[in-house]
Amino acid sequence: VRQIVRLSLGGTTLRIHLSNAFGAGPLVFTAVHIARPLSLTSPAIDPSSDMVLTFSGKTEVTVPAGAEYISDPVRFPAAPLSSVAISFHLDAPPEQETGHPGSRETSWYIHGDLTSSATLTGASQVEHWYQLSGVDVLAPEGSAAIVALGDSITDGHATTTNGNNRWTDILAERLQASSATHGVAVLNQGIGGNHLLTDGLGPNALARFDRDVLAQAGVRWLIVFEGVNDLGGLSRKGAVSSAEHRALVDRLLSAYEQMIVRAHAHGIQVIGATITPFAGSGYYHPDASGEADRQAVNAWIRTPGHFDQQIDFDKIVRDPEQPDRLLPAYDCGDHLHPNPAGYKAMGDGIPLNLF
């Protein structure tokens, strides 16, 4: 499997994280390599840059079910916002994979150990990441990371495949362009379909909080942009009582409070992002009660004394004439997810002085 990922910070030394978090049994990696890709749309690498990664000095590693392994550091100079190609070979396919279906990046797979091959002739391709959960960069003292915890709007639904134009990408580019913030990394922990309170395509946000937020290297800030799937899902199959609407809002606010408490215990500042409008969504078809729930949650997020700071994504992308809807110029067409222009507006609208 060969997959390409984009870094936010650059550095001279890297290490990667292999994950078997959702595996049903041990997973044996017989070889893992890192190299510079020649293109984001091709499996070709610069063979002179190819390097073997080791784990405790060995080229083969067995990752137990539910575990994550970090490679030994390797000297691999990489520029900020550059991409790396990571190739691995498994001795047998996993019974149950650990993957990310919403990569918006092309990956390639082929039979045989071709981890060091300059290209993968005849390989199949898929927009999916497998078994790779992160890349760490040995950064200068004073560097730090932002974790963006979110759902498909953070994951990048309706962005350009291999285009790196999620709102988190835009934010990373802006941080790099400023001398005051070029030491700040952005870690995208968005999962399509994610909920605060219930499981979707992946574990609910509270359940994955330790792994996806607290365990990340160098985290100083957390952006919480979650809740639209909880709000939309409440009445997706039909109207519910006003008491159920009130109960859901209360539970969402309690979940935010839990995140704030847990992050603060680790010295992490928490930034709340308002939930963007989704009236007209054919998937959720929200009614007036659902919109009232969104407004109630957003009012809480905006109120000082809850989150440490706020980002008003709702204000950035809503239609001033119909504030329960996305601005048409920012709507991908499903009235729930922004298009690339909308994501750019979101990334451009985040005040850099937060970091």
MOFEN-V143121 format. One record per residue. RES is the residue in one small letter. SS is DSSP state (~ for helix, > for strand, _ for the rest). NEAR is the number of other C-alpha atoms within 10 Angstrom. D_LAST is the distance of its C-alpha to the last C-alpha in whole Angstrom. Layout:
# MOFEN-V143121
res = {RES:RES}
ss = {SS:SS}
near = {NEAR:NEAR}
d_last = {D_LAST:D_LAST}
This chain:
# MOFEN-V143121
res = {v:r:q:i:v:r:l:s:l:g:g:t:t:l:r:i:h:l:s:n:a:f:g:a:g:p:l:v:f:t:a:v:h:i:a:r:p:l:s:l:t:s:p:a:i:d:p:s:s:d:m:v:l:t:f:s:g:k:t:e:v:t:v:p:a:g:a:e:y:i:s:d:p:v:r:f:p:a:a:p:l:s:s:v:a:i:s:f:h:l:d:a:p:p:e:q:e:t:g:h:p:g:s:r:e:t:s:w:y:i:h:g:d:l:t:s:s:a:t:l:t:g:a:s:q:v:e:h:w:y:q:l:s:g:v:d:v:l:a:p:e:g:s:a:a:i:v:a:l:g:d:s:i:t:d:g:h:a:t:t:t:n:g:n:n:r:w:t:d:i:l:a:e:r:l:q:a:s:s:a:t:h:g:v:a:v:l:n:q:g:i:g:g:n:h:l:l:t:d:g:l:g:p:n:a:l:a:r:f:d:r:d:v:l:a:q:a:g:v:r:w:l:i:v:f:e:g:v:n:d:l:g:g:l:s:r:k:g:a:v:s:s:a:e:h:r:a:l:v:d:r:l:l:s:a:y:e:q:m:i:v:r:a:h:a:h:g:i:q:v:i:g:a:t:i:t:p:f:a:g:s:g:y:y:h:p:d:a:s:g:e:a:d:r:q:a:v:n:a:w:i:r:t:p:g:h:f:d:q:q:i:d:f:d:k:i:v:r:d:p:e:q:p:d:r:l:l:p:a:y:d:c:g:d:h:l:h:p:n:p:a:g:y:k:a:m:g:d:g:i:p:l:n:l:f}
ss = {_:>:>:>:>:>:_:_:_:_:>:>:>:>:>:>:>:>:>:_:_:_:_:_:_:_:>:>:>:>:>:>:>:>:>:_:>:_:_:_:_:_:_:_:>:_:~:~:~:_:>:>:_:_:>:_:_:>:_:_:>:>:>:_:_:_:_:>:>:>:_:_:_:>:>:>:>:>:_:_:_:_:>:>:>:>:>:>:>:>:_:_:_:_:_:_:_:_:>:>:_:_:_:_:_:>:>:>:>:_:_:_:_:_:_:_:_:_:_:_:_:_:_:>:>:>:>:_:>:>:_:>:>:>:>:>:>:_:_:_:_:_:_:>:>:>:>:>:>:>:_:~:~:~:~:_:_:_:_:_:_:_:_:_:_:_:~:~:~:~:~:~:~:~:~:~:~:_:_:_:_:_:_:>:>:>:>:>:>:>:_:_:_:_:_:_:_:_:_:_:_:_:_:_:_:_:_:_:~:~:~:~:~:~:_:_:_:_:>:>:>:>:>:>:>:_:_:~:~:~:~:~:~:~:_:_:_:_:_:_:_:~:~:~:~:~:~:~:~:~:~:~:~:~:~:~:~:~:~:~:~:~:~:~:_:_:_:_:>:>:>:>:>:_:_:_:_:_:_:_:_:_:_:_:_:_:_:~:~:~:~:~:~:~:~:~:~:~:~:~:~:~:_:_:_:_:_:_:>:>:>:_:~:~:~:~:~:>:>:_:_:>:>:>:>:>:_:~:~:~:>:_:_:_:_:_:_:>:_:~:~:~:~:~:~:~:~:~:_:_:_:~:~:~:_}
near = {25:29:27:26:23:17:23:26:26:24:17:13:15:21:20:21:15:22:24:26:19:16:20:15:15:15:24:17:17:17:21:26:19:26:24:21:26:17:14:21:16:17:25:19:23:16:15:10:13:21:18:16:24:19:16:11:10:13:15:17:20:14:19:17:16:14:14:16:17:17:21:16:16:18:13:20:13:18:13:18:18:14:20:21:23:26:27:24:22:19:12:10:10:16:12:14:17:20:19:20:16:16:24:23:21:20:26:21:19:15:12:10:16:18:23:23:15:17:18:20:10:10:14:12:17:14:16:16:23:19:21:21:20:17:20:20:22:16:18:10:7:8:16:20:20:26:26:24:23:25:25:19:26:22:26:28:23:20:22:14:16:17:13:19:22:28:28:28:24:19:24:24:21:16:21:19:11:11:8:12:17:19:20:23:28:22:24:21:20:26:26:21:19:26:25:26:19:14:14:15:12:17:17:18:28:17:14:15:17:14:11:19:23:20:10:16:16:18:23:21:24:24:21:25:22:28:27:24:21:18:25:22:17:17:19:17:11:10:14:13:10:11:8:13:18:14:11:17:19:14:13:19:19:12:17:21:14:13:21:21:13:17:21:14:11:11:12:21:20:25:22:24:23:26:23:28:27:26:22:17:16:12:14:22:18:24:14:10:17:24:18:16:18:23:18:15:19:19:12:16:24:17:11:11:9:17:21:17:17:21:22:18:21:20:17:22:25:21:18:12:8:11:16:21:22:29:19:15:14:22:23:18:15:16:22:24:24:29:25:23:18:24:30:19:18:24:22:17:18:19:11:13:7:12:14}
d_last = {36:34:30:27:24:21:18:15:15:18:20:24:24:24:25:25:26:29:29:32:31:33:36:40:41:40:38:40:38:40:38:35:34:31:31:30:31:33:32:30:33:35:36:37:35:35:38:37:34:35:34:35:33:34:34:35:37:39:38:39:37:38:36:37:37:33:32:29:30:27:29:30:27:29:28:27:25:23:21:18:18:22:24:26:29:30:34:35:39:40:44:44:42:40:42:39:36:32:30:28:30:27:26:27:28:31:33:36:39:42:45:45:43:42:38:39:41:40:40:41:44:45:42:41:37:35:32:31:29:31:31:27:24:22:21:20:19:20:17:16:16:12:11:9:9:9:12:13:16:19:22:24:21:19:21:22:26:27:25:27:28:27:25:22:21:19:16:14:16:15:11:12:14:12:9:12:14:11:12:9:7:10:10:8:10:11:14:16:18:20:24:26:28:26:26:25:28:31:31:31:31:29:28:27:23:24:26:24:21:22:23:20:17:18:20:17:16:13:12:9:8:11:11:15:17:20:24:25:28:29:29:31:33:35:37:37:41:42:42:41:42:39:39:38:35:34:34:32:29:30:29:26:24:26:24:21:22:22:19:17:20:20:16:16:19:17:14:12:10:11:10:14:15:18:21:22:26:29:32:35:34:37:35:34:36:35:37:36:36:33:31:32:30:27:27:27:24:22:23:22:19:18:20:18:19:18:15:12:11:12:12:16:17:21:21:19:22:25:28:29:32:32:29:30:30:27:28:31:29:26:28:29:33:33:31:28:26:25:26:24:24:22:20:19:18:16:14:14:14:10:8:6:5:4:0}
